[in-house]
Amino acid sequence: MVSSQVREEALQSAIPAIPLESIENSFTKNRIISADELDAAPYIVESAGENLTIGTGDEIFARGSFLIGTTSFEIYRVGRT
């Protein structure tokens, strides 16, 4: 029978911290857009891979109008009030 269990391993070294410059946009470059802008924006349908998260360089399937020649995109989510 297969069952889950906790496994412990000693670390050979500390887990490296994520450099601040890699994640600072998440904290410093927030942007508020209107509900109409969000409704009109293109949106991601799914990841082209089997990943649960999407990052730089990953391929996605999306719907909507994209400007020709655009190579960088911003991702928005509906915030909580």
PDB file with one MODEL, atoms N, CA, C and O in Angstrom:
MODEL        1
ATOM      1  N   MET A   1       0.842  -1.169   0.000  1.00  0.00           N
ATOM      2  CA  MET A   1       0.000   0.000   0.000  1.00  0.00           C
ATOM      3  C   MET A   1       0.897   1.245   0.000  1.00  0.00           C
ATOM      4  O   MET A   1       1.939   1.266   0.656  1.00  0.00           O
ATOM      5  N   VAL A   2       0.486   2.271  -0.735  1.00  0.00           N
ATOM      6  CA  VAL A   2       1.226   3.523  -0.820  1.00  0.00           C
ATOM      7  C   VAL A   2       0.605   4.517   0.150  1.00  0.00           C
ATOM      8  O   VAL A   2      -0.615   4.675   0.197  1.00  0.00           O
ATOM      9  N   SER A   3       1.454   5.185   0.922  1.00  0.00           N
ATOM     10  CA  SER A   3       0.954   6.219   1.835  1.00  0.00           C
ATOM     11  C   SER A   3       1.964   7.358   1.896  1.00  0.00           C
ATOM     12  O   SER A   3       3.149   7.173   1.617  1.00  0.00           O
ATOM     13  N   SER A   4       1.479   8.526   2.260  1.00  0.00           N
ATOM     14  CA  SER A   4       2.378   9.672   2.360  1.00  0.00           C
ATOM     15  C   SER A   4       3.069   9.668   3.710  1.00  0.00           C
ATOM     16  O   SER A   4       2.544   9.144   4.692  1.00  0.00           O
ATOM     17  N   GLN A   5       4.245  10.255   3.742  1.00  0.00           N
ATOM     18  CA  GLN A   5       4.966  10.372   4.997  1.00  0.00           C
ATOM     19  C   GLN A   5       5.923  11.546   4.896  1.00  0.00           C
ATOM     20  O   GLN A   5       6.293  11.952   3.795  1.00  0.00           O
ATOM     21  N   VAL A   6       6.323  12.088   6.018  1.00  0.00           N
ATOM     22  CA  VAL A   6       7.275  13.187   6.066  1.00  0.00           C
ATOM     23  C   VAL A   6       8.678  12.604   5.989  1.00  0.00           C
ATOM     24  O   VAL A   6       9.007  11.628   6.662  1.00  0.00           O
ATOM     25  N   ARG A   7       9.494  13.231   5.148  1.00  0.00           N
ATOM     26  CA  ARG A   7      10.894  12.813   5.047  1.00  0.00           C
ATOM     27  C   ARG A   7      11.766  13.992   5.431  1.00  0.00           C
ATOM     28  O   ARG A   7      11.519  15.107   4.970  1.00  0.00           O
ATOM     29  N   GLU A   8      12.745  13.791   6.231  1.00  0.00           N
ATOM     30  CA  GLU A   8      13.666  14.838   6.637  1.00  0.00           C
ATOM     31  C   GLU A   8      15.033  14.569   6.050  1.00  0.00           C
ATOM     32  O   GLU A   8      15.506  13.432   6.022  1.00  0.00           O
ATOM     33  N   GLU A   9      15.672  15.656   5.571  1.00  0.00           N
ATOM     34  CA  GLU A   9      17.040  15.570   5.076  1.00  0.00           C
ATOM     35  C   GLU A   9      17.812  16.751   5.614  1.00  0.00           C
ATOM     36  O   GLU A   9      17.278  17.856   5.709  1.00  0.00           O
ATOM     37  N   ALA A  10      19.052  16.528   5.964  1.00  0.00           N
ATOM     38  CA  ALA A  10      19.905  17.621   6.413  1.00  0.00           C
ATOM     39  C   ALA A  10      20.281  18.482   5.210  1.00  0.00           C
ATOM     40  O   ALA A  10      20.593  17.961   4.139  1.00  0.00           O
ATOM     41  N   LEU A  11      20.248  19.799   5.392  1.00  0.00           N
ATOM     42  CA  LEU A  11      20.637  20.714   4.322  1.00  0.00           C
ATOM     43  C   LEU A  11      22.153  20.838   4.276  1.00  0.00           C
ATOM     44  O   LEU A  11      22.810  20.936   5.312  1.00  0.00           O
ATOM     45  N   GLN A  12      22.693  20.832   3.083  1.00  0.00           N
ATOM     46  CA  GLN A  12      24.137  21.005   2.916  1.00  0.00           C
ATOM     47  C   GLN A  12      24.524  22.472   3.072  1.00  0.00           C
ATOM     48  O   GLN A  12      25.646  22.786   3.469  1.00  0.00           O
ATOM     49  N   SER A  13      23.581  23.377   2.756  1.00  0.00           N
ATOM     50  CA  SER A  13      23.813  24.815   2.899  1.00  0.00           C
ATOM     51  C   SER A  13      22.454  25.494   3.072  1.00  0.00           C
ATOM     52  O   SER A  13      21.408  24.872   2.882  1.00  0.00           O
ATOM     53  N   ALA A  14      22.487  26.760   3.429  1.00  0.00           N
ATOM     54  CA  ALA A  14      21.243  27.503   3.624  1.00  0.00           C
ATOM     55  C   ALA A  14      20.514  27.672   2.296  1.00  0.00           C
ATOM     56  O   ALA A  14      21.142  27.722   1.239  1.00  0.00           O
ATOM     57  N   ILE A  15      19.204  27.758   2.354  1.00  0.00           N
ATOM     58  CA  ILE A  15      18.415  28.031   1.159  1.00  0.00           C
ATOM     59  C   ILE A  15      18.659  29.483   0.779  1.00  0.00           C
ATOM     60  O   ILE A  15      18.463  30.369   1.611  1.00  0.00           O
ATOM     61  N   PRO A  16      19.081  29.755  -0.452  1.00  0.00           N
ATOM     62  CA  PRO A  16      19.418  31.134  -0.821  1.00  0.00           C
ATOM     63  C   PRO A  16      18.174  32.034  -0.858  1.00  0.00           C
ATOM     64  O   PRO A  16      17.091  31.615  -1.265  1.00  0.00           O
ATOM     65  N   ALA A  17      18.365  33.266  -0.425  1.00  0.00           N
ATOM     66  CA  ALA A  17      17.279  34.251  -0.467  1.00  0.00           C
ATOM     67  C   ALA A  17      17.049  34.685  -1.907  1.00  0.00           C
ATOM     68  O   ALA A  17      17.976  34.681  -2.717  1.00  0.00           O
ATOM     69  N   ILE A  18      15.822  35.056  -2.224  1.00  0.00           N
ATOM     70  CA  ILE A  18      15.508  35.591  -3.551  1.00  0.00           C
ATOM     71  C   ILE A  18      15.978  37.044  -3.575  1.00  0.00           C
ATOM     72  O   ILE A  18      15.605  37.817  -2.692  1.00  0.00           O
ATOM     73  N   PRO A  19      16.782  37.434  -4.558  1.00  0.00           N
ATOM     74  CA  PRO A  19      17.253  38.822  -4.617  1.00  0.00           C
ATOM     75  C   PRO A  19      16.075  39.790  -4.728  1.00  0.00           C
ATOM     76  O   PRO A  19      15.133  39.538  -5.479  1.00  0.00           O
ATOM     77  N   LEU A  20      16.125  40.885  -3.992  1.00  0.00           N
ATOM     78  CA  LEU A  20      15.047  41.858  -3.979  1.00  0.00           C
ATOM     79  C   LEU A  20      14.724  42.367  -5.372  1.00  0.00           C
ATOM     80  O   LEU A  20      13.551  42.555  -5.698  1.00  0.00           O
ATOM     81  N   GLU A  21      15.735  42.594  -6.203  1.00  0.00           N
ATOM     82  CA  GLU A  21      15.481  43.117  -7.551  1.00  0.00           C
ATOM     83  C   GLU A  21      14.670  42.136  -8.405  1.00  0.00           C
ATOM     84  O   GLU A  21      14.070  42.535  -9.404  1.00  0.00           O
ATOM     85  N   SER A  22      14.650  40.879  -8.024  1.00  0.00           N
ATOM     86  CA  SER A  22      13.867  39.885  -8.760  1.00  0.00           C
ATOM     87  C   SER A  22      12.376  39.949  -8.441  1.00  0.00           C
ATOM     88  O   SER A  22      11.547  39.512  -9.240  1.00  0.00           O
ATOM     89  N   ILE A  23      12.037  40.493  -7.278  1.00  0.00           N
ATOM     90  CA  ILE A  23      10.630  40.497  -6.863  1.00  0.00           C
ATOM     91  C   ILE A  23      10.099  41.880  -6.511  1.00  0.00           C
ATOM     92  O   ILE A  23       8.940  42.010  -6.118  1.00  0.00           O
ATOM     93  N   GLU A  24      10.933  42.927  -6.644  1.00  0.00           N
ATOM     94  CA  GLU A  24      10.513  44.246  -6.184  1.00  0.00           C
ATOM     95  C   GLU A  24       9.296  44.795  -6.924  1.00  0.00           C
ATOM     96  O   GLU A  24       8.536  45.575  -6.349  1.00  0.00           O
ATOM     97  N   ASN A  25       9.091  44.406  -8.191  1.00  0.00           N
ATOM     98  CA  ASN A  25       7.901  44.882  -8.914  1.00  0.00           C
ATOM     99  C   ASN A  25       6.622  44.483  -8.204  1.00  0.00           C
ATOM    100  O   ASN A  25       5.624  45.201  -8.271  1.00  0.00           O
ATOM    101  N   SER A  26       6.639  43.359  -7.535  1.00  0.00           N
ATOM    102  CA  SER A  26       5.453  42.900  -6.814  1.00  0.00           C
ATOM    103  C   SER A  26       5.107  43.819  -5.650  1.00  0.00           C
ATOM    104  O   SER A  26       3.959  43.856  -5.208  1.00  0.00           O
ATOM    105  N   PHE A  27       6.080  44.552  -5.157  1.00  0.00           N
ATOM    106  CA  PHE A  27       5.876  45.404  -3.994  1.00  0.00           C
ATOM    107  C   PHE A  27       5.837  46.889  -4.318  1.00  0.00           C
ATOM    108  O   PHE A  27       5.176  47.650  -3.612  1.00  0.00           O
ATOM    109  N   THR A  28       6.531  47.321  -5.372  1.00  0.00           N
ATOM    110  CA  THR A  28       6.699  48.752  -5.606  1.00  0.00           C
ATOM    111  C   THR A  28       5.986  49.286  -6.838  1.00  0.00           C
ATOM    112  O   THR A  28       5.825  50.500  -6.962  1.00  0.00           O
ATOM    113  N   LYS A  29       5.560  48.440  -7.736  1.00  0.00           N
ATOM    114  CA  LYS A  29       4.988  48.933  -8.983  1.00  0.00           C
ATOM    115  C   LYS A  29       3.539  48.498  -9.148  1.00  0.00           C
ATOM    116  O   LYS A  29       3.142  47.993 -10.198  1.00  0.00           O
ATOM    117  N   ASN A  30       2.767  48.699  -8.106  1.00  0.00           N
ATOM    118  CA  ASN A  30       1.340  48.382  -8.192  1.00  0.00           C
ATOM    119  C   ASN A  30       0.662  49.389  -9.104  1.00  0.00           C
ATOM    120  O   ASN A  30       1.087  50.541  -9.194  1.00  0.00           O
ATOM    121  N   ARG A  31      -0.379  48.960  -9.772  1.00  0.00           N
ATOM    122  CA  ARG A  31      -1.086  49.831 -10.698  1.00  0.00           C
ATOM    123  C   ARG A  31      -2.570  49.548 -10.569  1.00  0.00           C
ATOM    124  O   ARG A  31      -2.994  48.393 -10.524  1.00  0.00           O
ATOM    125  N   ILE A  32      -3.348  50.604 -10.510  1.00  0.00           N
ATOM    126  CA  ILE A  32      -4.797  50.459 -10.415  1.00  0.00           C
ATOM    127  C   ILE A  32      -5.400  50.837 -11.759  1.00  0.00           C
ATOM    128  O   ILE A  32      -5.105  51.899 -12.308  1.00  0.00           O
ATOM    129  N   ILE A  33      -6.251  49.954 -12.285  1.00  0.00           N
ATOM    130  CA  ILE A  33      -6.945  50.241 -13.540  1.00  0.00           C
ATOM    131  C   ILE A  33      -8.443  50.143 -13.282  1.00  0.00           C
ATOM    132  O   ILE A  33      -8.881  49.563 -12.289  1.00  0.00           O
ATOM    133  N   SER A  34      -9.223  50.724 -14.200  1.00  0.00           N
ATOM    134  CA  SER A  34     -10.677  50.718 -14.028  1.00  0.00           C
ATOM    135  C   SER A  34     -11.251  49.351 -14.397  1.00  0.00           C
ATOM    136  O   SER A  34     -10.603  48.543 -15.062  1.00  0.00           O
ATOM    137  N   ALA A  35     -12.468  49.120 -13.953  1.00  0.00           N
ATOM    138  CA  ALA A  35     -13.152  47.864 -14.286  1.00  0.00           C
ATOM    139  C   ALA A  35     -13.324  47.740 -15.793  1.00  0.00           C
ATOM    140  O   ALA A  35     -13.220  46.637 -16.329  1.00  0.00           O
ATOM    141  N   ASP A  36     -13.588  48.855 -16.496  1.00  0.00           N
ATOM    142  CA  ASP A  36     -13.739  48.818 -17.951  1.00  0.00           C
ATOM    143  C   ASP A  36     -12.434  48.426 -18.637  1.00  0.00           C
ATOM    144  O   ASP A  36     -12.442  47.657 -19.599  1.00  0.00           O
ATOM    145  N   GLU A  37     -11.302  48.957 -18.141  1.00  0.00           N
ATOM    146  CA  GLU A  37     -10.003  48.593 -18.712  1.00  0.00           C
ATOM    147  C   GLU A  37      -9.724  47.107 -18.510  1.00  0.00           C
ATOM    148  O   GLU A  37      -9.235  46.433 -19.418  1.00  0.00           O
ATOM    149  N   LEU A  38     -10.031  46.603 -17.331  1.00  0.00           N
ATOM    150  CA  LEU A  38      -9.815  45.197 -17.041  1.00  0.00           C
ATOM    151  C   LEU A  38     -10.701  44.315 -17.917  1.00  0.00           C
ATOM    152  O   LEU A  38     -10.243  43.296 -18.434  1.00  0.00           O
ATOM    153  N   ASP A  39     -11.961  44.697 -18.085  1.00  0.00           N
ATOM    154  CA  ASP A  39     -12.889  43.919 -18.921  1.00  0.00           C
ATOM    155  C   ASP A  39     -12.455  43.887 -20.384  1.00  0.00           C
ATOM    156  O   ASP A  39     -12.678  42.892 -21.073  1.00  0.00           O
ATOM    157  N   ALA A  40     -11.834  44.972 -20.868  1.00  0.00           N
ATOM    158  CA  ALA A  40     -11.420  45.065 -22.273  1.00  0.00           C
ATOM    159  C   ALA A  40     -10.040  44.449 -22.526  1.00  0.00           C
ATOM    160  O   ALA A  40      -9.645  44.265 -23.677  1.00  0.00           O
ATOM    161  N   ALA A  41      -9.319  44.137 -21.470  1.00  0.00           N
ATOM    162  CA  ALA A  41      -7.944  43.645 -21.620  1.00  0.00           C
ATOM    163  C   ALA A  41      -7.905  42.194 -22.099  1.00  0.00           C
ATOM    164  O   ALA A  41      -8.795  41.405 -21.780  1.00  0.00           O
ATOM    165  N   PRO A  42      -6.857  41.844 -22.878  1.00  0.00           N
ATOM    166  CA  PRO A  42      -6.651  40.428 -23.209  1.00  0.00           C
ATOM    167  C   PRO A  42      -6.444  39.638 -21.923  1.00  0.00           C
ATOM    168  O   PRO A  42      -6.091  40.208 -20.890  1.00  0.00           O
ATOM    169  N   TYR A  43      -6.662  38.344 -21.982  1.00  0.00           N
ATOM    170  CA  TYR A  43      -6.500  37.541 -20.771  1.00  0.00           C
ATOM    171  C   TYR A  43      -5.893  36.185 -21.086  1.00  0.00           C
ATOM    172  O   TYR A  43      -6.009  35.670 -22.198  1.00  0.00           O
ATOM    173  N   ILE A  44      -5.240  35.620 -20.072  1.00  0.00           N
ATOM    174  CA  ILE A  44      -4.606  34.315 -20.208  1.00  0.00           C
ATOM    175  C   ILE A  44      -5.664  33.234 -20.073  1.00  0.00           C
ATOM    176  O   ILE A  44      -6.477  33.254 -19.148  1.00  0.00           O
ATOM    177  N   VAL A  45      -5.645  32.287 -21.010  1.00  0.00           N
ATOM    178  CA  VAL A  45      -6.564  31.156 -20.966  1.00  0.00           C
ATOM    179  C   VAL A  45      -5.926  30.015 -20.185  1.00  0.00           C
ATOM    180  O   VAL A  45      -6.559  29.425 -19.309  1.00  0.00           O
ATOM    181  N   GLU A  46      -4.660  29.702 -20.507  1.00  0.00           N
ATOM    182  CA  GLU A  46      -3.937  28.662 -19.776  1.00  0.00           C
ATOM    183  C   GLU A  46      -2.468  28.677 -20.162  1.00  0.00           C
ATOM    184  O   GLU A  46      -2.068  29.319 -21.133  1.00  0.00           O
ATOM    185  N   SER A  47      -1.689  27.968 -19.396  1.00  0.00           N
ATOM    186  CA  SER A  47      -0.268  27.807 -19.670  1.00  0.00           C
ATOM    187  C   SER A  47      -0.100  26.761 -20.768  1.00  0.00           C
ATOM    188  O   SER A  47      -0.867  25.801 -20.845  1.00  0.00           O
ATOM    189  N   ALA A  48       0.908  26.956 -21.615  1.00  0.00           N
ATOM    190  CA  ALA A  48       1.180  25.972 -22.665  1.00  0.00           C
ATOM    191  C   ALA A  48       1.824  24.721 -22.087  1.00  0.00           C
ATOM    192  O   ALA A  48       1.800  23.662 -22.715  1.00  0.00           O
ATOM    193  N   GLY A  49       2.399  24.835 -20.899  1.00  0.00           N
ATOM    194  CA  GLY A  49       3.029  23.698 -20.244  1.00  0.00           C
ATOM    195  C   GLY A  49       2.130  23.131 -19.170  1.00  0.00           C
ATOM    196  O   GLY A  49       0.938  23.432 -19.108  1.00  0.00           O
ATOM    197  N   GLU A  50       2.713  22.313 -18.334  1.00  0.00           N
ATOM    198  CA  GLU A  50       1.945  21.706 -17.253  1.00  0.00           C
ATOM    199  C   GLU A  50       2.255  22.358 -15.907  1.00  0.00           C
ATOM    200  O   GLU A  50       1.945  21.801 -14.854  1.00  0.00           O
ATOM    201  N   ASN A  51       2.871  23.548 -15.949  1.00  0.00           N
ATOM    202  CA  ASN A  51       3.225  24.250 -14.713  1.00  0.00           C
ATOM    203  C   ASN A  51       1.989  24.854 -14.068  1.00  0.00           C
ATOM    204  O   ASN A  51       1.029  25.212 -14.749  1.00  0.00           O
ATOM    205  N   LEU A  52       2.027  24.962 -12.742  1.00  0.00           N
ATOM    206  CA  LEU A  52       0.947  25.637 -12.031  1.00  0.00           C
ATOM    207  C   LEU A  52       1.156  27.141 -12.000  1.00  0.00           C
ATOM    208  O   LEU A  52       0.207  27.901 -11.809  1.00  0.00           O
ATOM    209  N   THR A  53       2.393  27.570 -12.186  1.00  0.00           N
ATOM    210  CA  THR A  53       2.704  28.995 -12.217  1.00  0.00           C
ATOM    211  C   THR A  53       3.289  29.347 -13.581  1.00  0.00           C
ATOM    212  O   THR A  53       3.796  28.485 -14.299  1.00  0.00           O
ATOM    213  N   ILE A  54       3.208  30.628 -13.920  1.00  0.00           N
ATOM    214  CA  ILE A  54       3.720  31.113 -15.197  1.00  0.00           C
ATOM    215  C   ILE A  54       4.763  32.180 -14.890  1.00  0.00           C
ATOM    216  O   ILE A  54       4.537  33.052 -14.051  1.00  0.00           O
ATOM    217  N   GLY A  55       5.896  32.111 -15.564  1.00  0.00           N
ATOM    218  CA  GLY A  55       6.956  33.082 -15.342  1.00  0.00           C
ATOM    219  C   GLY A  55       7.557  33.543 -16.655  1.00  0.00           C
ATOM    220  O   GLY A  55       7.132  33.127 -17.732  1.00  0.00           O
ATOM    221  N   THR A  56       8.545  34.405 -16.547  1.00  0.00           N
ATOM    222  CA  THR A  56       9.229  34.941 -17.717  1.00  0.00           C
ATOM    223  C   THR A  56       9.734  33.802 -18.597  1.00  0.00           C
ATOM    224  O   THR A  56      10.386  32.876 -18.115  1.00  0.00           O
ATOM    225  N   GLY A  57       9.432  33.879 -19.876  1.00  0.00           N
ATOM    226  CA  GLY A  57       9.886  32.873 -20.829  1.00  0.00           C
ATOM    227  C   GLY A  57       8.914  31.719 -21.042  1.00  0.00           C
ATOM    228  O   GLY A  57       9.068  30.953 -21.993  1.00  0.00           O
ATOM    229  N   ASP A  58       7.917  31.584 -20.172  1.00  0.00           N
ATOM    230  CA  ASP A  58       6.922  30.521 -20.345  1.00  0.00           C
ATOM    231  C   ASP A  58       5.955  30.898 -21.459  1.00  0.00           C
ATOM    232  O   ASP A  58       5.693  32.077 -21.696  1.00  0.00           O
ATOM    233  N   GLU A  59       5.436  29.903 -22.128  1.00  0.00           N
ATOM    234  CA  GLU A  59       4.449  30.135 -23.183  1.00  0.00           C
ATOM    235  C   GLU A  59       3.051  29.983 -22.616  1.00  0.00           C
ATOM    236  O   GLU A  59       2.798  29.141 -21.755  1.00  0.00           O
ATOM    237  N   ILE A  60       2.137  30.828 -23.123  1.00  0.00           N
ATOM    238  CA  ILE A  60       0.749  30.805 -22.664  1.00  0.00           C
ATOM    239  C   ILE A  60      -0.196  30.834 -23.856  1.00  0.00           C
ATOM    240  O   ILE A  60       0.210  31.141 -24.976  1.00  0.00           O
ATOM    241  N   PHE A  61      -1.437  30.516 -23.607  1.00  0.00           N
ATOM    242  CA  PHE A  61      -2.511  30.722 -24.567  1.00  0.00           C
ATOM    243  C   PHE A  61      -3.339  31.872 -24.026  1.00  0.00           C
ATOM    244  O   PHE A  61      -3.707  31.877 -22.852  1.00  0.00           O
ATOM    245  N   ALA A  62      -3.635  32.852 -24.882  1.00  0.00           N
ATOM    246  CA  ALA A  62      -4.373  34.027 -24.435  1.00  0.00           C
ATOM    247  C   ALA A  62      -5.411  34.422 -25.475  1.00  0.00           C
ATOM    248  O   ALA A  62      -5.319  34.044 -26.643  1.00  0.00           O
ATOM    249  N   ARG A  63      -6.399  35.186 -25.030  1.00  0.00           N
ATOM    250  CA  ARG A  63      -7.446  35.694 -25.922  1.00  0.00           C
ATOM    251  C   ARG A  63      -7.480  37.201 -25.809  1.00  0.00           C
ATOM    252  O   ARG A  63      -7.174  37.764 -24.758  1.00  0.00           O
ATOM    253  N   GLY A  64      -7.851  37.845 -26.889  1.00  0.00           N
ATOM    254  CA  GLY A  64      -7.983  39.293 -26.879  1.00  0.00           C
ATOM    255  C   GLY A  64      -7.130  39.936 -27.947  1.00  0.00           C
ATOM    256  O   GLY A  64      -6.487  39.247 -28.739  1.00  0.00           O
ATOM    257  N   SER A  65      -7.125  41.257 -27.970  1.00  0.00           N
ATOM    258  CA  SER A  65      -6.361  42.025 -28.958  1.00  0.00           C
ATOM    259  C   SER A  65      -5.013  42.428 -28.384  1.00  0.00           C
ATOM    260  O   SER A  65      -4.937  43.044 -27.321  1.00  0.00           O
ATOM    261  N   PHE A  66      -3.954  42.075 -29.097  1.00  0.00           N
ATOM    262  CA  PHE A  66      -2.599  42.424 -28.688  1.00  0.00           C
ATOM    263  C   PHE A  66      -1.994  43.332 -29.750  1.00  0.00           C
ATOM    264  O   PHE A  66      -2.160  43.082 -30.944  1.00  0.00           O
ATOM    265  N   LEU A  67      -1.296  44.377 -29.332  1.00  0.00           N
ATOM    266  CA  LEU A  67      -0.644  45.269 -30.278  1.00  0.00           C
ATOM    267  C   LEU A  67       0.505  44.536 -30.958  1.00  0.00           C
ATOM    268  O   LEU A  67       1.297  43.868 -30.293  1.00  0.00           O
ATOM    269  N   ILE A  68       0.599  44.658 -32.275  1.00  0.00           N
ATOM    270  CA  ILE A  68       1.662  44.009 -33.027  1.00  0.00           C
ATOM    271  C   ILE A  68       3.008  44.548 -32.573  1.00  0.00           C
ATOM    272  O   ILE A  68       3.177  45.761 -32.445  1.00  0.00           O
ATOM    273  N   GLY A  69       3.961  43.668 -32.331  1.00  0.00           N
ATOM    274  CA  GLY A  69       5.300  44.053 -31.927  1.00  0.00           C
ATOM    275  C   GLY A  69       5.502  44.137 -30.425  1.00  0.00           C
ATOM    276  O   GLY A  69       6.622  44.353 -29.964  1.00  0.00           O
ATOM    277  N   THR A  70       4.435  43.970 -29.655  1.00  0.00           N
ATOM    278  CA  THR A  70       4.566  44.016 -28.207  1.00  0.00           C
ATOM    279  C   THR A  70       5.278  42.762 -27.729  1.00  0.00           C
ATOM    280  O   THR A  70       4.895  41.649 -28.090  1.00  0.00           O
ATOM    281  N   THR A  71       6.307  42.939 -26.922  1.00  0.00           N
ATOM    282  CA  THR A  71       7.070  41.793 -26.437  1.00  0.00           C
ATOM    283  C   THR A  71       7.036  41.659 -24.924  1.00  0.00           C
ATOM    284  O   THR A  71       7.554  40.687 -24.374  1.00  0.00           O
ATOM    285  N   SER A  72       6.434  42.623 -24.252  1.00  0.00           N
ATOM    286  CA  SER A  72       6.367  42.596 -22.797  1.00  0.00           C
ATOM    287  C   SER A  72       4.936  42.903 -22.370  1.00  0.00           C
ATOM    288  O   SER A  72       4.289  43.793 -22.921  1.00  0.00           O
ATOM    289  N   PHE A  73       4.457  42.165 -21.393  1.00  0.00           N
ATOM    290  CA  PHE A  73       3.072  42.316 -20.962  1.00  0.00           C
ATOM    291  C   PHE A  73       3.000  42.444 -19.452  1.00  0.00           C
ATOM    292  O   PHE A  73       3.896  41.985 -18.743  1.00  0.00           O
ATOM    293  N   GLU A  74       1.942  43.063 -18.958  1.00  0.00           N
ATOM    294  CA  GLU A  74       1.698  43.166 -17.532  1.00  0.00           C
ATOM    295  C   GLU A  74       0.498  42.292 -17.199  1.00  0.00           C
ATOM    296  O   GLU A  74      -0.457  42.213 -17.971  1.00  0.00           O
ATOM    297  N   ILE A  75       0.555  41.649 -16.063  1.00  0.00           N
ATOM    298  CA  ILE A  75      -0.534  40.779 -15.625  1.00  0.00           C
ATOM    299  C   ILE A  75      -1.252  41.451 -14.460  1.00  0.00           C
ATOM    300  O   ILE A  75      -0.610  41.933 -13.527  1.00  0.00           O
ATOM    301  N   TYR A  76      -2.572  41.484 -14.512  1.00  0.00           N
ATOM    302  CA  TYR A  76      -3.375  42.098 -13.461  1.00  0.00           C
ATOM    303  C   TYR A  76      -4.299  41.081 -12.855  1.00  0.00           C
ATOM    304  O   TYR A  76      -4.627  40.072 -13.481  1.00  0.00           O
ATOM    305  N   ARG A  77      -4.713  41.338 -11.658  1.00  0.00           N
ATOM    306  CA  ARG A  77      -5.731  40.513 -11.022  1.00  0.00           C
ATOM    307  C   ARG A  77      -6.693  41.450 -10.324  1.00  0.00           C
ATOM    308  O   ARG A  77      -6.330  42.568  -9.958  1.00  0.00           O
ATOM    309  N   VAL A  78      -7.909  40.999 -10.142  1.00  0.00           N
ATOM    310  CA  VAL A  78      -8.899  41.782  -9.441  1.00  0.00           C
ATOM    311  C   VAL A  78      -8.530  41.790  -7.960  1.00  0.00           C
ATOM    312  O   VAL A  78      -8.321  40.737  -7.358  1.00  0.00           O
ATOM    313  N   GLY A  79      -8.454  42.968  -7.391  1.00  0.00           N
ATOM    314  CA  GLY A  79      -8.091  43.090  -5.986  1.00  0.00           C
ATOM    315  C   GLY A  79      -9.294  42.912  -5.073  1.00  0.00           C
ATOM    316  O   GLY A  79     -10.438  42.841  -5.521  1.00  0.00           O
ATOM    317  N   ARG A  80      -9.007  42.843  -3.807  1.00  0.00           N
ATOM    318  CA  ARG A  80     -10.074  42.728  -2.796  1.00  0.00           C
ATOM    319  C   ARG A  80     -10.313  44.105  -2.196  1.00  0.00           C
ATOM    320  O   ARG A  80      -9.388  44.903  -2.049  1.00  0.00           O
ATOM    321  N   THR A  81     -11.548  44.367  -1.859  1.00  0.00           N
ATOM    322  CA  THR A  81     -11.870  45.647  -1.222  1.00  0.00           C
ATOM    323  C   THR A  81     -12.336  45.432   0.196  1.00  0.00           C
ATOM    324  O   THR A  81     -12.653  46.395   0.894  1.00  0.00           O
TER     325      THR A  81
ENDMDL
END
